[in-house]
């Protein structure tokens, strides 16, 4: 004879048709020692309550998770509830199982469904704001509640309401390759982003060098001009100035090092 009987209407304390009478099975589980017989009976109870877990999972559809994954998470919660339930405490299994399954589903969303790490406080603010919006919007024709409406309804500060409202739109990340709404030519979000202009840094460097270059001796300024602006070789500069190539090399190295120190000191 099966230990689980699925006739919930005979038990008015159950609120749903997917709440079978498994009280006898749970008493038997409590009496059995650990082993295969106990585990088999637990599995039988889990199968009997699977419709309840399915119902809870369906309440969280259209929130970015697949129905099958939601169902799997709800089943994990159900298995935990069956394993931890203690009938001697006097409460019905449903009153223990429902919060356990719901908690498992919510924990899944909290820990695995955010595209980026979001502080726990922000997640909680988001949930409070979402619940308040649902409670304040009684029909499709109702206007969306304002920040003040939500703050008054929840007792939250308006600043916290704004944080929660921003988080409502930030549950999933958006790919930079995503096409812009209304764009029919493949124009993506990436195409709207600017890039760093390398010439800006060059302008800053040149402007920083100008006063330092003016203070150099005339010969050193000429050497730098010929080497870096006229692209002359060290040997040709040496011939032009009547000095050795080694002397030109030392002057260039010494002058560049001095300029670097002066620019660095000005920046500091």
Secondary structure by P-SEA (a helix, b strand, c coil): cccccccccccccccccccccaaaaaaaaaaccccaaaaaaaaaaaaaaaaaaaaaaaaaccccccaaaaaaaaaaaaaaaaacccccccccaaaaaaaaaaaaaaaaaacccccccccaaaaaaaaaaaaaaaaaccccccccccaaaaaaaccccaaaaaaaaaaaaccbbbbccccccccccccccccccccccaaaaaaaaaaaaaaaaaaccaaaaaaaaaaccccccaaaaaaaacccaaaaaaaaaaaaaaaaaaaaaaac
